[in-house]
Amino acid sequence: MLKKICLSALLLTCVFLVRGYSQEAAEIVFTGIPALKISEGGVDRVVENIKEDKALEFKCVITKKGDKYFWTSRDNVELIRIQSGAFLTFVATSGAGYVRIISPELKDAAALMGETEEKYDYVEHMLIGLRSVTYYGKPQ
């Protein structure tokens, strides 16, 4: 009987620990609003400016939960964080794409690289089959 009570208490403790971990609040690490969309399919390329009233529909959101990062705006795909120079890159573990952000404190230096780095602060690149969709924008 004592063994059953101990096992039940242990089981309940595990359930509450797992529930507590899974309900841990996610911290928003980055939110970006796109200004430009480029769709490519090998045989065609479509470039479109995104109007401000539509941009929120395509926003990029990355969150951190515990030690893991997630592409919240893209089905919560897990991401790997890579810091290199002025750039912070989050690569999807599924191979679905990546988000590259210019570190705000290094924006002036990165802007010297070219017009793209001067005009935009992030790029979000997604692969869909052999096609791709790329957004360029600024943080929210």
C-alpha positions in Angstrom: 0.0 0.0 0.0 2.8 2.4 0.9 4.5 1.5 -2.3 1.4 2.5 -4.3 1.1 5.8 -2.5 4.8 6.6 -3.2 4.4 5.7 -6.8 1.3 7.8 -7.2 3.0 10.7 -5.5 6.0 10.3 -7.8 3.7 10.1 -10.9 1.8 13.3 -9.9 5.0 15.1 -9.3 6.3 14.2 -12.8 3.0 15.2 -14.4 3.1 18.6 -12.7 6.7 19.1 -13.7 6.0 18.3 -17.3 2.9 20.5 -17.4 4.9 23.4 -15.8 7.7 23.1 -18.4 5.3 22.9 -21.3 3.4 26.0 -20.1 6.6 28.0 -19.7 6.1 31.4 -21.3 7.8 31.9 -24.6 9.9 35.1 -24.9 9.6 37.0 -28.2 13.2 37.3 -29.5 12.4 39.0 -32.8 9.4 40.4 -34.7 9.9 41.7 -38.3 7.6 43.4 -40.7 8.3 42.8 -44.4 8.4 45.5 -47.0 9.4 43.3 -50.0 8.5 39.8 -51.1 10.3 37.8 -53.8 8.8 34.5 -55.0 11.1 32.3 -57.2 10.4 29.1 -58.9 13.3 28.4 -61.3 11.3 29.5 -64.3 9.8 32.7 -63.0 10.5 35.4 -60.4 7.9 37.7 -58.9 8.9 40.8 -56.9 6.3 42.7 -55.0 6.3 45.6 -52.6 4.1 44.8 -49.6 1.7 47.5 -48.6 1.7 48.5 -44.9 -1.9 47.4 -44.3 -1.0 43.8 -45.6 2.5 43.6 -44.0 1.3 42.4 -40.6 -0.2 39.3 -42.3 3.3 38.3 -43.3 5.2 39.3 -40.1 8.1 37.1 -38.9 8.1 36.1 -35.2 10.9 34.2 -33.4 10.5 33.1 -29.8 12.6 31.4 -27.2 11.3 28.8 -24.8 13.9 27.5 -22.4 17.1 27.0 -24.4 15.3 26.5 -27.7 14.2 28.9 -30.5 11.1 28.6 -32.6 9.9 30.2 -35.9 6.5 31.0 -34.3 5.1 32.6 -37.4 5.9 29.5 -39.4 4.3 26.6 -37.6 6.6 26.8 -34.6 9.5 25.1 -36.5 12.5 24.7 -34.2 15.5 27.0 -35.1 19.2 26.9 -34.5 20.8 30.2 -33.6 24.1 31.2 -35.2 25.9 34.5 -34.4 28.5 35.6 -37.0 29.8 39.1 -37.1 27.0 41.6 -37.6 24.5 38.9 -38.4 22.3 36.7 -36.3 20.9 33.7 -38.3 18.2 31.3 -37.2 18.2 28.2 -39.3 15.2 25.8 -39.4 16.0 22.3 -38.2 13.5 21.0 -40.8 15.5 22.6 -43.6 12.5 24.9 -44.4 14.5 28.1 -44.4 16.1 30.7 -42.2 15.9 34.2 -40.8 19.0 36.5 -40.8 18.9 39.6 -38.8 21.4 42.5 -38.6 22.4 43.1 -35.0 21.1 46.6 -34.2 24.3 47.7 -32.6 26.2 46.8 -35.8 23.7 48.2 -38.3 26.0 51.1 -39.3 28.8 48.7 -40.1 26.6 46.3 -41.9 25.0 49.1 -44.0 28.5 49.7 -45.5 28.2 46.3 -47.2 25.6 47.5 -49.7 22.2 48.9 -50.5 20.3 45.9 -49.2 22.0 45.9 -45.8 21.4 49.7 -45.7 17.7 49.5 -46.5 16.6 46.3 -44.7 17.3 44.8 -41.3 16.3 41.2 -41.8 15.7 38.6 -44.5 13.3 35.6 -44.1 13.9 32.9 -46.7 11.5 29.9 -47.0 11.8 26.9 -49.2 8.6 25.3 -50.6 9.5 22.3 -52.7 12.0 23.7 -55.2 10.5 27.1 -55.0 11.4 29.9 -52.5 9.8 32.9 -50.9 11.9 35.7 -49.5 10.9 38.6 -47.4 13.0 41.7 -46.6 12.0 44.1 -43.9 12.5 45.9 -40.6 12.0 45.0 -37.0 8.6 45.9 -35.4 
